[in-house]
């Protein structure tokens, strides 16, 4: 570039070629991902569930925030007669997209397969933390608009105060959801009546056993066991009886 005799670089042509190369790479990557998803769906349609679960899990590693992949994985596990892992995958799908009716219907079917007739709860009340905060922000803005209009017209004070209080409640709910349901290292118990182990490998039936579908928070992890942190004394559980959900 700094040589006198060398020909100057055509930056415009170079940028054009780089953009074409980038587009070509993106097209190739997209086609590869689409082919992988098609293979997973094809394996599921052919009842080759072990292959389908492997492919869906690979796709989830690439796109951990895609609720459709978790939904498909849950359907595959349920079809493979593994409702415990299907429930764990469907739980994550609902966390990612709480308003999706199909995920809630699938969760209800999984609960019935496990003999759990409890109600799954309202879809609206299970909004993501960011959705709660966004809703609170809209109401907060509406309260300030109300107070602005109140300066021009004689309106009562209490509606604006109610809006502000409601916004604070919704924001607090979002914060609570973030730490309670969206915290790190959350796992679902797969086995029913799983005993606690004060020491790894030594079950103790004096303590209440854990039920399938229960969510626990994991701290330390060994090749065979995981340490559960709780408000009571911590205890160990076999790692193969747990499935990460968030």
N, C-alpha and C positions, 0 to 999 in steps of 0.2 A: 504493500500500500504506500510505503514511503519511498519506493525506488523511482528514479527519474525515467529509466528506460522501460520499466514494466507498465503494462496496460492497466489503466484504472479499473477498479472493481465496479461493476454495474450493480449498485445496491438495490435498485428497483427490481432487476431481474432476479437477484439472489433472494429477495424477500418473496417474490412470486413463486420461485421453486420451493422454498422452505414451506410456504403455505400449502402448496400442492402435496408435498411430502407429508406434512402433518395431517392433512385431510385423508390421505391414503392410509396412514397408520390408524387413524380413528375409525375409518370404515372397516379395516381389517379386524381391529379389536372388537368393534360392535358385532361384526358377523360371527366372530368366534364365541362371544358371550351368548348371542342369540342361538347359535348352534348348540351350545352346552345346555341352555334352558330347554330347547326343543328335545334334546336327548333325554333330559330328566323327565319331561312330560311324556315322551314316548315310552320310557321305561315304566312309568306309573300306569299308563294306559294298557301296557302289556302285562301288568301285575308282577313286574320284576322290581319288587319293592326295595330289596337291598341295594340294587344299583341306583334306583331313584333317590333313596335317602342319601347315598354318598354324593351324588351329583348336586342335590339341593344344598347339602352342607358345604360343598365347595363354593357354590354360588353365594351362600350366606357369608362365607369368609371374605368374599370380594365386595359384597353389598350388605353389610350387617344391619343397615337401616331400612331394608325393604320388607314391609309386612307381608307382601304376597308370597315371598319365598318361604317365610315361616308358616304361612297358612297352607301352602302346598306340602311342606314337610310334615305338618300336623296331620293332614289328610293321608299322607303316605304311611305314617306310623300307625294311624288308626286302622287303615286297610290291612296293615301287617299284623294286626291283633296286638298292638303295643300301645294301649290307651294312656299309660303313664307318661311315656315320652311324647305322645301326641298332645297331651295336656300341657306339657312344658313348652312345646313349640307354639301351641295356640295361645298360651299365656303371653308370650313375647309378641306375637302378632297383634294381640289386643292392646298391649302396652304401646306399640308403635302406631296403631290406628284404632283408637277406642270407639269410633263411631261406625266401624264396619259391621254391618248386621250379619254377614256370612260368618265372620270369625266368632261372634257371640253365639250364633246358632250351632256352629261346630263345637264350641266349648260346652254347650248344653248337651249335645249328643255324646261327647266324651265323658261328661259327668254321669250321664245315665249308664254308659258302659261300665263305669267304675262303681255304680251303685250309690252315687252321690246325687241326691235330689235337691240339694240346696240351690237357692236362686243365685244367679250370677250377678245380679245388680243392674242398675240403670246404665245405659251406654253414656248418657250425658254426664253422670256423676263420675265416670272413669276417664274424664278428659286428661290429656297429657298436661304436664306442668306448664309448658309454654302456652298451651291453649287457655288454661285458667288465667295466666298472667295477661294474655292478649285480651281476653274478655273483660278482665278488671280494668285494663287501660282504656277500653272503649267506654265503659261506664264512668270511669274517672273523668274522661274528656266531656262526657255528657253532663256530668255534674257541674263542671266549670261553665259549660254553655248555658246551663240553667241559671247559674248565678249571674252570668252576663245579661241574660234576658230579664232577670229579676230587677236589674238596675234601671231598665226601661219601662217595665210594667210592674204593677203591684201584685206580686206573687208570694205565696207563703214560703217560709224558710225550710220547713221540714222535708219536702221532697229532695232538695239538694243535699241535705244532711244524710238522708236515707241512701241516696246514690253513692255518696262518699263512703259510708259505712259498708255498703254492699261491695264496693270496689276493694276495700281493705280485706273483707272476708274472702273474696275470690282470690286475691293475691296471696293471702295466707294459706288458702287451700292448695294453690299451686306449689308453694314452698314446701308444705307438708307432704304433698305427693312426691315431690322431687326427692326428699330424703327417705320417705317411707316405702314407696313402690318403685322408685327409679334409682335407688342407691347402687353402689358398686358391689360386685361379688354376691349377687343374689342367686340362690339355687332352689330348685323344687325337689321335694322328696318324692322318689319314685315308688318305693315299697311301702305297703300299708303295715301299720304296727311296727315301725322301725325303732328298735331300742336305742337309748342313748348310751354312749360309752364314755365314762369319766376318764378312762385311759384307753388309748387306741387298741382295739382288739378284744376288749373285755366289756361286753354288754351288761348293763345294770337295769333290771326290770323294776327296781324300786321307784324309778322316776317314770312319769307319763311317757308312753311311746309316741312317736310322731306318726301322723297319718299321711297317706299319699295325697299329693297336691299342696302340702304345706310349704310355705316359703321360709327359707332360713338364710342368714347372712354368714358367709364364710370368711374366716381370717387366714390362718395358716393352712397350707395344703401339703400333704406328703404323697408319695406314690400310691398309697392304699387308703388313706383317710384324710378327712378335712375337719378342721376345728371350727365349730359353730360358736359364734359370739352371740350371747343373749343377756337379758337383764339378770337372769340367774347365773349360776356358775357355768362356764363354758364346757362343752362336751364335744366328743368326736363322733363322726359318722363315716361309714364306708363310702369312698368317693364314687364307686360304681352304682350306688343307690341314689345319686344326686345328678341333676341336670341343670346347667346354667340357664337362667331365663333372662338375665339382663347384665 
